[in-house]
Amino acid sequence: MMDCVGIDVGSKELATITRRKGKSSQLSTIANTAEKHQALVAHCKKLSKSVRICLEATGVYHLDLAATLHHAGLNVMVVNPKAAH
């Protein structure tokens, strides 16, 4: 079973939830900063090698996070918020 991380992107914070082995974690929030992006990379790398990360395109606020995740070699998808209901 694939591990998944969902990220709701805001200008100042990110709300994240992880689904691992079919069970979801509690919703957590972190600041939308470069330092916290690296912490999120570390969290995702602890999951299975096939982890999939999905985040919504929110203006320009998702760009740095998406680039950081991608450059770390993680499988990241950026989705249109209107399609992410």
TIMARMI-61529 format. One line per 10 residues: number of its first residue (from 1); their letters; for each residue x negated, y, z of N, C-alpha, C, O, CB. Coordinates in Angstrom, 3 decimals, decimal comma, padded with zeros to 6 digits, always signed. Glycine has a CB too. Layout:
BEGIN
NUM> A> X Y Z X Y Z X Y Z X Y Z X Y Z; ...
This chain:
BEGIN
1> MMDCVGIDVG> -000,841 -001,173 +000,000 +000,000 +000,000 +000,000 -000,893 +001,247 +000,000 -001,871 +001,320 +000,744 +000,961 -000,007 +001,222; -000,553 +002,200 -000,824 -001,348 +003,416 -000,978 -001,077 +004,400 +000,162 +000,072 +004,600 +000,554 -001,048 +004,079 -002,330; -002,127 +005,005 +000,685 -001,983 +006,081 +001,663 -001,696 +007,372 +000,912 -002,221 +007,599 -000,178 -003,262 +006,221 +002,553; -000,850 +008,223 +001,512 -000,471 +009,485 +000,881 -000,544 +010,617 +001,896 -000,277 +010,428 +003,082 +000,945 +009,392 +000,277; -000,908 +011,785 +001,409 -000,903 +012,995 +002,228 -000,093 +014,043 +001,466 -000,388 +014,353 +000,312 -002,375 +013,504 +002,536; +000,921 +014,577 +002,121 +001,720 +015,652 +001,542 +001,372 +016,958 +002,226 +001,240 +017,010 +003,449 +003,233 +015,356 +001,670; +001,223 +018,012 +001,440 +000,823 +019,304 +001,986 +001,766 +020,392 +001,481 +001,910 +020,602 +000,276 -000,641 +019,631 +001,604; +002,398 +021,074 +002,420 +003,224 +022,242 +002,111 +002,329 +023,458 +002,294 +001,857 +023,723 +003,400 +004,520 +022,321 +003,030; +002,095 +024,191 +001,229 +001,116 +025,280 +001,232 +001,787 +026,616 +001,504 +002,776 +026,975 +000,866 +000,366 +025,333 -000,102; +001,237 +027,336 +002,454 +001,664 +028,699 +002,745 +000,463 +029,624 +002,670 -000,675 +029,160 +002,593 +002,340 +028,789 +004,135
11> SKELATITRR> +000,698 +030,898 +002,692 -000,416 +031,843 +002,589 -001,362 +031,745 +003,779 -002,568 +031,932 +003,621 +000,112 +033,263 +002,471; -000,840 +031,458 +004,961 -001,672 +031,428 +006,156 -001,849 +030,044 +006,756 -002,811 +029,808 +007,487 -001,096 +032,327 +007,178; -000,927 +029,112 +006,457 -001,083 +027,781 +007,033 -000,614 +026,690 +006,092 +000,145 +026,917 +005,150 -000,330 +027,687 +008,333; -001,100 +025,494 +006,392 -000,755 +024,299 +005,632 -000,024 +023,346 +006,568 -000,496 +023,082 +007,673 -002,027 +023,624 +005,013; +001,105 +022,836 +006,144 +001,821 +021,816 +006,903 +001,522 +020,484 +006,231 +001,752 +020,328 +005,032 +003,377 +022,105 +006,965; +001,015 +019,527 +006,992 +000,597 +018,254 +006,409 +001,290 +017,090 +007,092 +001,623 +017,140 +008,276 -000,916 +018,090 +006,506; +001,496 +016,050 +006,315 +002,014 +014,792 +006,834 +001,296 +013,671 +006,092 +001,081 +013,754 +004,883 +003,580 +014,690 +006,665; +000,932 +012,641 +006,813 +000,219 +011,508 +006,234 +001,101 +010,275 +006,323 +001,706 +010,002 +007,359 -001,138 +011,270 +006,953; +001,167 +009,540 +005,234 +001,893 +008,261 +005,226 +000,847 +007,173 +005,021 +000,192 +007,107 +003,981 +003,018 +008,215 +004,092; +000,701 +006,311 +006,046 -000,317 +005,269 +006,027 +000,320 +003,940 +006,390 +000,984 +003,809 +007,419 -001,476 +005,605 +006,995
21> KGKSSQLSTI> +000,105 +002,954 +005,525 +000,660 +001,618 +005,724 +002,167 +001,667 +005,948 +002,715 +000,924 +006,762 -000,019 +000,934 +006,906; +002,824 +002,558 +005,207 +004,279 +002,652 +005,250 +004,853 +003,460 +006,398 +006,073 +003,574 +006,520 +004,838 +001,309 +005,308; +004,000 +004,024 +007,244 +004,484 +004,797 +008,383 +003,965 +006,231 +008,296 +002,795 +006,471 +007,997 +004,049 +004,142 +009,714; +004,866 +007,176 +008,567 +004,511 +008,594 +008,475 +004,048 +009,129 +009,820 +004,559 +008,748 +010,873 +005,698 +009,413 +007,966; +003,069 +010,021 +009,755 +002,586 +010,703 +010,958 +003,525 +011,845 +011,302 +004,462 +012,145 +010,562 +001,140 +011,227 +010,762; +003,261 +012,470 +012,422 +003,979 +013,688 +012,783 +003,499 +014,824 +011,877 +002,346 +014,840 +011,446 +003,765 +014,043 +014,294; +004,370 +015,747 +011,603 +004,006 +016,944 +010,845 +003,005 +017,752 +011,662 +003,210 +017,981 +012,854 +005,267 +017,802 +010,500; +001,928 +018,179 +011,023 +000,958 +019,033 +011,713 +000,671 +020,241 +010,842 +000,833 +020,199 +009,623 -000,357 +018,256 +012,037; +000,246 +021,304 +011,478 -000,085 +022,513 +010,734 -001,523 +022,918 +011,052 -002,004 +022,775 +012,176 +000,905 +023,665 +011,074; -002,182 +023,426 +010,020 -003,535 +023,954 +010,158 -003,621 +025,255 +009,373 -002,804 +025,518 +008,491 -004,603 +022,925 +009,664
31> ANTAEKHQAL> -004,602 +026,048 +009,697 -004,796 +027,316 +008,987 -005,225 +027,047 +007,545 -005,915 +026,066 +007,269 -005,852 +028,195 +009,710; -004,822 +027,903 +006,652 -005,209 +027,792 +005,244 -006,524 +028,554 +005,053 -006,558 +029,640 +004,475 -004,080 +028,354 +004,290; -007,617 +027,943 +005,564 -008,944 +028,551 +005,495 -009,934 +027,530 +004,938 -009,669 +026,328 +004,946 -009,402 +029,057 +006,897; -011,058 +028,012 +004,461 -012,087 +027,126 +003,907 -012,560 +026,107 +004,942 -012,786 +024,945 +004,604 -013,279 +027,946 +003,401; -012,710 +026,526 +006,187 -013,147 +025,621 +007,261 -012,141 +024,487 +007,460 -012,525 +023,324 +007,586 -013,336 +026,400 +008,583; -010,875 +024,824 +007,487 -009,836 +023,804 +007,687 -009,663 +022,936 +006,445 -009,272 +021,774 +006,559 -008,500 +024,467 +008,051; -009,948 +023,482 +005,257 -009,913 +022,663 +004,039 -010,930 +021,532 +004,167 -010,642 +020,396 +003,792 -010,206 +023,529 +002,768; -012,117 +021,834 +004,694 -013,147 +020,803 +004,873 -012,705 +019,765 +005,898 -012,991 +018,579 +005,737 -014,478 +021,440 +005,309; -012,012 +020,194 +006,948 -011,487 +019,254 +007,941 -010,446 +018,330 +007,301 -010,374 +017,145 +007,626 -010,867 +020,018 +009,138; -009,652 +018,878 +006,402 -008,651 +018,079 +005,706 -009,313 +017,074 +004,765 -008,847 +015,941 +004,645 -007,693 +018,986 +004,924
41> VAHCKKLSKS> -010,383 +017,474 +004,104 -011,158 +016,553 +003,259 -011,660 +015,392 +004,111 -011,537 +014,232 +003,718 -012,356 +017,289 +002,574; -012,224 +015,699 +005,273 -012,743 +014,650 +006,160 -011,630 +013,699 +006,585 -011,829 +012,485 +006,618 -013,409 +015,272 +007,403; -010,460 +014,242 +006,910 -009,311 +013,411 +007,289 -008,914 +012,485 +006,136 -008,694 +011,292 +006,342 -008,111 +014,299 +007,699; -008,826 +013,024 +004,955 -008,399 +012,237 +003,790 -009,412 +011,152 +003,445 -009,032 +010,060 +003,021 -008,188 +013,151 +002,580; -010,683 +011,441 +003,620 -011,713 +010,450 +003,305 -011,713 +009,285 +004,291 -012,240 +008,216 +003,981 -013,081 +011,108 +003,293; -011,126 +009,476 +005,480 -011,011 +008,391 +006,453 -009,916 +007,397 +006,056 -009,891 +006,267 +006,545 -010,724 +008,960 +007,845; -009,024 +007,818 +005,181 -007,933 +006,958 +004,729 -008,470 +006,007 +003,669 -009,674 +005,976 +003,416 -006,743 +007,798 +004,172; -007,595 +005,238 +003,054 -008,035 +004,275 +002,039 -008,668 +004,986 +000,846 -008,451 +006,179 +000,636 -006,853 +003,413 +001,571; -009,446 +004,246 +000,074 -010,101 +004,819 -001,103 -009,102 +005,266 -002,159 -009,420 +006,081 -003,025 -011,060 +003,814 -001,706; -007,896 +004,730 -002,080 -006,881 +005,086 -003,079 -005,896 +006,128 -002,550 -004,769 +006,216 -003,038 -006,120 +003,839 -003,521
51> VRICLEATGV> -006,311 +006,918 -001,557 -005,418 +007,937 -001,009 -004,991 +008,906 -002,107 -005,790 +009,304 -002,955 -006,103 +008,700 +000,148; -003,730 +009,270 -002,070 -003,196 +010,242 -003,023 -002,714 +011,457 -002,232 -001,986 +011,322 -001,248 -002,030 +009,623 -003,886; -003,127 +012,638 -002,673 -002,781 +013,883 -001,996 -001,905 +014,705 -002,926 -002,246 +014,925 -004,088 -004,057 +014,679 -001,579; -000,781 +015,152 -002,404 +000,156 +015,932 -003,206 +000,392 +017,262 -002,504 +000,742 +017,298 -001,324 +001,501 +015,162 -003,421; +000,199 +018,346 -003,233 +000,474 +019,658 -002,670 +001,220 +020,498 -003,683 +001,137 +020,279 -004,891 -000,823 +020,356 -002,238; +001,950 +021,465 -003,155 +002,749 +022,293 -004,050 +001,959 +023,504 -004,533 +001,116 +024,044 -003,817 +004,030 +022,746 -003,353; +002,248 +023,909 -005,748 +001,663 +025,128 -006,305 +002,406 +026,306 -005,682 +003,606 +026,473 -005,899 +001,755 +025,155 -007,887; +001,701 +027,111 -004,918 +002,315 +028,249 -004,233 +001,525 +029,501 -004,568 +000,528 +029,815 -003,917 +002,368 +028,022 -002,690; +001,974 +030,202 -005,578 +001,252 +031,401 -005,997 -000,204 +031,060 -006,241 -000,513 +030,176 -007,040 +001,376 +032,520 -004,942; -001,102 +031,755 -005,556 -002,529 +031,456 -005,650 -003,032 +030,749 -004,392 -004,214 +030,413 -004,311 -003,325 +032,743 -005,884
61> YHLDLAATLH> -002,165 +030,521 -003,421 -002,580 +030,016 -002,118 -003,024 +028,556 -002,131 -003,688 +028,113 -001,194 -001,464 +030,178 -001,148; -002,683 +027,816 -003,146 -003,074 +026,400 -003,221 -004,392 +026,191 -003,967 -004,984 +025,115 -003,876 -001,976 +025,596 -003,901; -004,852 +027,183 -004,690 -005,979 +026,992 -005,605 -007,267 +026,555 -004,922 -007,892 +025,590 -005,362 -006,230 +028,256 -006,352; -007,679 +027,233 -003,868 -008,926 +026,870 -003,191 -008,845 +025,469 -002,599 -009,801 +024,698 -002,692 -009,249 +027,883 -002,091; -007,712 +025,138 -001,994 -007,542 +023,801 -001,413 -007,584 +022,730 -002,493 -008,269 +021,720 -002,329 -006,220 +023,713 -000,638; -006,874 +022,929 -003,579 -006,863 +021,946 -004,667 -008,268 +021,739 -005,223 -008,670 +020,605 -005,483 -005,910 +022,393 -005,791; -009,011 +022,817 -005,406 -010,381 +022,711 -005,923 -011,281 +021,982 -004,923 -012,093 +021,147 -005,321 -010,954 +024,114 -006,230; -011,147 +022,286 -003,650 -011,956 +021,635 -002,614 -011,691 +020,136 -002,583 -012,628 +019,339 -002,527 -011,667 +022,250 -001,235; -010,420 +019,749 -002,618 -010,063 +018,324 -002,607 -010,587 +017,619 -003,856 -011,123 +016,514 -003,773 -008,535 +018,152 -002,508; -010,433 +018,254 -004,997 -010,888 +017,671 -006,260 -012,408 +017,504 -006,268 -012,909 +016,448 -006,653 -010,445 +018,547 -007,445
71> HAGLNVMVVN> -013,132 +018,515 -005,857 -014,602 +018,456 -005,845 -015,129 +017,443 -004,841 -016,265 +016,983 -004,951 -015,179 +019,826 -005,533; -014,295 +017,096 -003,856 -014,683 +016,071 -002,883 -014,428 +014,669 -003,428 -014,708 +013,675 -002,759 -013,920 +016,268 -001,567; -013,896 +014,596 -004,648 -013,656 +013,301 -005,278 -012,340 +012,657 -004,893 -012,149 +011,460 -005,109 -014,758 +012,375 -004,941; -011,432 +013,432 -004,327 -010,140 +012,892 -003,912 -009,109 +013,019 -005,028 -009,200 +013,900 -005,882 -009,643 +013,606 -002,652; -008,137 +012,128 -005,001 -007,064 +012,102 -005,990 -005,995 +013,104 -005,559 -005,205 +012,827 -004,656 -006,460 +010,659 -006,141; -005,973 +014,260 -006,203 -005,055 +015,330 -005,814 -004,104 +015,662 -006,955 -004,499 +015,723 -008,119 -005,834 +016,584 -005,390; -002,838 +015,875 -006,594 -001,815 +016,286 -007,554 -001,240 +017,614 -007,082 -000,915 +017,774 -005,905 -000,689 +015,198 -007,700; -001,116 +018,558 -007,995 -000,466 +019,831 -007,693 +000,870 +019,814 -008,424 +000,925 +019,637 -009,641 -001,358 +021,075 -008,124; +001,945 +019,999 -007,664 +003,281 +019,910 -008,258 +004,003 +021,250 -008,191 +003,747 +022,073 -007,313 +004,109 +018,833 -007,551; +004,898 +021,440 -009,128 +005,759 +022,618 -009,145 +006,717 +022,522 -007,953 +007,386 +021,500 -007,800 +006,548 +022,731 -010,506
81> PKAAH> +006,804 +023,545 -007,110 +007,672 +023,475 -005,938 +009,143 +023,219 -006,284 +009,875 +022,647 -005,476 +007,559 +024,754 -005,156; +009,574 +023,631 -007,463 +010,959 +023,377 -007,850 +011,199 +021,888 -008,137 +012,334 +021,416 -008,081 +011,323 +024,215 -009,080; +010,140 +021,166 -008,441 +010,263 +019,735 -008,728 +009,964 +018,873 -007,506 +010,090 +017,650 -007,570 +009,331 +019,350 -009,864; +009,576 +019,484 -006,408 +009,116 +018,728 -005,231 +010,192 +018,552 -004,159 +009,865 +018,243 -003,013 +007,920 +019,419 -004,621; +011,411 +018,734 -004,488 +012,472 +018,602 -003,482 +012,402 +017,274 -002,802 +013,217 +016,985 -001,926 +013,840 +018,784 -004,105
